[in-house]
Amino acid sequence: MEEWKLIKRKLKYKSPYFKVYEEDFLYPNGGKGTYYIVERNDAVIFIPFYNKKQVWLVRQYRYLFKKYSYELPAGLVNKGETPLLAAKRELKEEVGAIAKKWKKLKVVSLGHGFVRQKAHIYLAEELDFLNRKPSGDEFKISAHCFSIKKAAKLLNKGVIDSLQFVAWELFLKYLKKF
């Protein structure tokens, strides 16, 4: 398969959280095109699985949608940080716990059409809770423990309604092993 050929790449916008680039290119057939690409640091999404019966979710306000939502804990990978270290940091920050056992389930692209970002999906098991509350106050984050059945009901009702559904599907497949 022939490659598209980049002619010019220009930074159009930069924020602390993402960059937007304009890229002019040639199609393999010689035609010209322009693409706008959002670039972000990779992300981590993880499933804090507790006692093989419960899962921890975070509840936080999402300004874009003007509502609170229950989600799997997640966050961005900082510069110089591995995805696993980012997941461990986020578990401490958002749930107030550490996990003795981590399993990488999958790496997925978050927006094939315009976003250059991957999400590393992990399973966190054998949780130990720290003697402190999660530190997600700046985003009004609170951690909540649900039975697997209750969490599945939240998913089926659409209360959990984000891309993290992919991680849930992987988690449910993992549970079938028990």
C-alpha positions as CSV (number, residue, x, y, z in Angstrom):
1,M,0.0,0.0,0.0
2,E,1.3,3.4,-0.9
3,E,1.9,6.0,1.8
4,W,0.5,9.5,1.9
5,K,3.4,12.0,1.6
6,L,3.6,14.9,4.1
7,I,4.3,18.2,2.4
8,K,4.1,20.6,5.4
9,R,3.3,20.5,9.1
10,K,2.3,23.6,11.0
11,L,1.5,24.0,14.7
12,K,-1.9,25.8,14.8
13,Y,-2.7,25.8,18.6
14,K,-1.0,24.7,21.8
15,S,-2.5,24.3,25.3
16,P,-1.2,22.6,28.4
17,Y,-3.2,19.5,27.4
18,F,-3.0,19.2,23.7
19,K,-1.6,20.6,20.4
20,V,-3.4,21.0,17.1
21,Y,-1.4,20.6,13.8
22,E,-2.3,21.3,10.2
23,E,-0.7,18.9,7.8
24,D,-0.7,19.3,4.1
25,F,-0.1,16.1,2.2
26,L,-0.2,14.3,-1.1
27,Y,-2.5,11.3,-1.6
28,P,-0.9,8.2,-3.3
29,N,-2.7,9.2,-6.5
30,G,-1.1,12.7,-6.5
31,G,-4.0,14.7,-5.1
32,K,-3.5,17.2,-2.3
33,G,-5.2,17.3,1.0
34,T,-5.1,18.9,4.5
35,Y,-5.6,17.2,7.8
36,Y,-6.0,18.7,11.2
37,I,-4.6,16.6,14.0
38,V,-5.0,16.8,17.8
39,E,-2.0,15.4,19.6
40,R,-2.1,14.5,23.3
41,N,0.0,12.5,25.7
42,D,-1.0,8.9,26.0
43,A,-3.6,8.0,28.6
44,V,-4.1,5.2,31.0
45,I,-7.4,3.6,32.0
46,F,-7.5,1.0,34.6
47,I,-9.9,-1.3,36.4
48,P,-9.3,-1.4,40.2
49,F,-10.7,-4.9,40.9
50,Y,-11.2,-5.5,44.6
51,N,-11.6,-8.9,46.3
52,K,-12.5,-10.5,42.9
53,K,-16.1,-9.2,43.6
54,Q,-16.0,-5.4,43.4
55,V,-14.7,-2.6,41.3
56,W,-13.8,1.0,42.2
57,L,-15.1,3.8,40.0
58,V,-14.6,7.5,40.3
59,R,-17.4,10.1,40.1
60,Q,-16.5,13.4,38.7
61,Y,-18.0,16.5,37.1
62,R,-17.5,16.7,33.4
63,Y,-17.8,20.3,32.4
64,L,-18.2,19.6,28.7
65,F,-21.4,17.6,29.3
66,K,-22.5,19.6,32.4
67,K,-23.0,16.5,34.5
68,Y,-21.4,14.1,36.9
69,S,-20.4,10.7,35.6
70,Y,-19.1,7.4,37.0
71,E,-15.9,6.3,35.2
72,L,-13.0,4.0,35.5
73,P,-10.1,5.9,36.9
74,A,-7.9,7.3,34.2
75,G,-5.4,10.0,33.4
76,L,-2.6,11.2,31.2
77,V,0.9,9.8,31.0
78,N,3.3,12.6,32.1
79,K,6.5,13.3,30.1
80,G,9.2,10.9,31.1
81,E,6.7,8.5,32.8
82,T,5.8,5.0,31.6
83,P,2.1,4.1,31.2
84,L,2.4,1.7,34.2
85,L,3.8,4.3,36.5
86,A,1.1,6.7,35.4
87,A,-1.6,4.1,36.2
88,K,0.0,3.6,39.6
89,R,0.1,7.3,40.3
90,E,-3.5,7.8,39.2
91,L,-4.7,4.9,41.4
92,K,-3.1,6.6,44.4
93,E,-4.6,10.0,43.4
94,E,-8.1,9.0,42.4
95,V,-8.8,6.0,44.6
96,G,-6.3,6.3,47.4
97,A,-4.9,2.8,46.9
98,I,-2.0,0.9,45.6
99,A,-2.2,-2.5,43.7
100,K,0.2,-5.4,44.2
101,K,-0.7,-6.9,40.8
102,W,-1.0,-5.1,37.5
103,K,-1.9,-6.7,34.1
104,K,-1.8,-4.7,30.8
105,L,-5.0,-5.7,28.9
106,K,-4.7,-3.7,25.7
107,V,-3.5,-0.5,24.0
108,V,-6.1,1.3,21.9
109,S,-6.1,4.4,19.7
110,L,-8.6,7.0,21.0
111,G,-9.5,8.8,17.8
112,H,-8.4,7.4,14.5
113,G,-9.9,10.2,12.6
114,F,-8.3,13.2,14.2
115,V,-6.6,12.5,17.6
116,R,-3.1,11.0,17.9
117,Q,-3.3,9.5,21.3
118,K,-3.3,5.9,22.7
119,A,-4.8,4.6,25.9
120,H,-3.1,1.9,27.9
121,I,-5.7,-0.3,29.6
122,Y,-4.7,-2.1,32.8
123,L,-6.3,-4.3,35.4
124,A,-5.2,-3.5,39.0
125,E,-5.7,-6.2,41.6
126,E,-4.9,-6.9,45.2
127,L,-5.6,-3.4,46.3
128,D,-4.2,-1.9,49.5
129,F,-5.8,1.3,50.7
130,L,-3.7,4.1,52.0
131,N,-4.4,6.0,55.2
132,R,-5.5,9.0,53.2
133,K,-8.3,10.2,51.0
134,P,-7.8,10.4,47.2
135,S,-6.3,13.7,46.1
136,G,-8.7,14.5,43.3
137,D,-10.2,17.5,44.9
138,E,-9.4,19.9,42.1
139,F,-11.7,18.0,39.8
140,K,-14.3,17.1,42.5
141,I,-13.4,13.4,42.2
142,S,-14.8,10.8,44.6
143,A,-14.1,7.1,44.6
144,H,-16.9,4.6,45.0
145,C,-16.8,0.8,45.3
146,F,-19.5,-1.2,43.5
147,S,-20.3,-4.9,43.2
148,I,-19.7,-6.2,39.7
149,K,-23.5,-6.6,39.2
150,K,-24.2,-3.0,40.3
151,A,-21.4,-1.7,38.0
152,A,-22.8,-3.7,35.1
153,K,-26.2,-2.2,35.7
154,L,-24.7,1.3,35.6
155,L,-23.1,0.4,32.3
156,N,-26.3,-1.0,30.9
157,K,-28.3,2.0,32.0
158,G,-25.8,4.3,30.2
159,V,-24.6,5.9,33.5
160,I,-21.1,4.8,32.4
161,D,-21.2,6.2,28.9
162,S,-17.7,7.0,27.7
163,L,-14.9,5.3,25.7
164,Q,-14.0,3.5,28.9
165,F,-16.7,1.0,27.8
166,V,-13.9,-0.7,25.8
167,A,-12.0,-1.3,29.1
168,W,-15.2,-2.6,30.6
169,E,-15.7,-5.1,27.8
170,L,-12.1,-6.4,28.4
171,F,-12.8,-6.6,32.2
172,L,-16.0,-8.6,31.7
173,K,-14.1,-11.0,29.5
174,Y,-11.5,-11.3,32.2
175,L,-14.1,-12.1,34.8
176,K,-15.3,-15.1,32.7
177,K,-12.1,-16.8,33.7
178,F,-13.3,-17.2,37.3
